[in-house]
Amino acid sequence: MLLTVYGIMRKNVKKYIKTELQVVTMKSGSSKYFLLISVSLIGAVVPSHNILNHDALGQGPSVVKEQVSNILNTSDISSKLQNFENLTSFFGSPIYQETSHKRVGSLTVNNDPMQTQDSFNATGILNGVGNITDLGTFVTTHLDKSNSTSIGKGNFTTIDGEIANYTGHDVGKTDDNGIETYKGIQIFESNPEGRLGFLDNVVGLYVYKYWSNGTASGIIWEWK
């Protein structure tokens, strides 16, 4: 698995958004770094000279080699990099947790490469709102029997009918036990004046898991 590491200035990071993200936060001297780890599907690790630093005076990117290399070599950061599925330590409590999930349709839309269109109907708890429904459809490109990438759209709907739409993009992996894990990014759009107005332009990072017995779980953290 390839881990490409980028350093991003501590402010206005949203314009640098990539899909398939995981994040580690750390300090070196007076600067604070967000390390964004983009997950690809083939081997090797990009060396630390690809990490960019923006100084406090905003004088543009400069390459930091030895400083960040030393940070990455600490056991504390190494252990954090292994825990991709729990982003609470970086982003705080999740804004959404799924409570039920049902796949309601799947069809093959292409054979080379193999692509399927999959729809679902889910429910969950949204912070500050309570129970919502989540309806979505994603097109998945199956790279091989274990790896995939998906892009799709959906919406959150409250019990009184307010809607927040979203687009999502993720990478998926199926392990030897048939457990599917999808890690991705979600961008919301809603009426700024409505009950779900706080979701307008919100960027979420999510992890969804599906077990072969039908059990599912999903969590979304807000990238502030």
Order of alpha helices (4+ residues) and beta strands (2+ residues): beta-beta-beta-beta-beta-alpha-alpha-alpha-beta-beta-beta-beta-beta-beta-beta-beta
